[in-house]
Amino acid sequence: MFSSIARQALRRVPSSSFQASRAFASAGFPAPRLFDYDTVTSNLTVTDAIESVEEAFAALAKGKVDVPMPMHIGIEESAVAGPGDCHIKGGYVSATPTFTVKLACVSFYKNLESGLPPGSGIFIVVNAVTGAPLGVFQENRFMTDLRTGAAGAVAMKHCSNEDQNVVGFIGTGAIARNMARAAAATRPFTGICYCLDTDMSAEFAESMSAELGMPFKVAESAQKLCGESDIIFTQTTGSSTVLEKDWLKESGVTIIASGSDQPTKQEIPNDVLKASKYIADLVKQTSKVGELRGPLQAGVMTEDDVYAELGEIVNGDKRGREGNEIIVVDLTGTGAQDAAIGQVAWDKLSVL
């Protein structure tokens, strides 16, 4: 019945209308430029992103960024697919010439059997005047890790003191490397690292020391790391908590957590979060997929216990470190950051 009605409707529309609409749909916009992985990775660094990400957080706190909630597509395992997850984020920072949509695929672990990585991803940077896609960046999480590292630098700058110069890294993967590079762009420090793989920890310490020209050492345990560190970056899989409250220095510590981005993850125990000056990148996200979710569900915190969003600290609306308090900065990753690094990438790579 529907096809019969549709055919009758089509007969009533002049053929010239179809020709005009077809021409309108196909003309005018050039194809977006494609930037492959090698081009992206050889031309962008975490330091490129810090200033723009800081400005994005400031705009976010002022309500000048449109950031929808992330979209998640779960790919269940079957004979023809998965398992895996797809995350879609995006955002627009007011008065900037582009906006960004990002598609990130993770946990496709069957790829390893074929010698492929378990994750991939693209950024699509769109002209904010015309709505036409400008560029597609095959970044495979590289740009995501850059903007995450840049957010770490912003958190360290605004939520710690200049004399807090022993920096610990729990987890020593790609994000930890960008966190270390970003921290080095903030101020000199002494690094200490720990992960479950001792060889990986040793390689991280050696390579980061050589790259950054700053001393790094490997801790015997997460507890030992916490006992020495003024600032702790956590960037693990988030499958279990990675530290305890009585491990932390009494002189005050800033914890910058970036491992939780799904409802099944949590790096920081509820008692640490409850005792902390808790700062979110975006409360509407951290309450659903970040560290805040755990204590909310346990009933030991409410959203009223959130001290600030990071942008409020950046703008000076609220103070960062004020004494020897525990500060937790919860970084789930926002579309504002994606928009910021997308703009940087377009500005830098489009002129190549």
Secondary structure, DSSP 8 states (H G I E B T S, - for coil): -HHHHHHHHHHHS-HHHHHHHHHHHHSS----EEE-HHHHHHH--HHHHHHHHHHHHHHHHTT-EE----EEEEE---SSS-SEEEEEEEEEETT-SEEEEEEEEE--GGGGGGT--S-EEEEEEEETTT--EEEEEE-TTHHHHHHHHHHHHHHHHHHS-TT--EEEEES-SHHHHHHHHHHHHH---EEEEE-S-HHHHHHHHHHHHHHHSS-EEE-SSHHHHHHH-SEEEE-S--SS----GGGS-TT-EEEEE----STT---S-HHHHHHSEEEES-HHHHHHHSTTHHHHHHTS--GGG--EEHHHHHTTSS-S--SS-EEEEE----HHHHHHHHHHHHHHHTT-
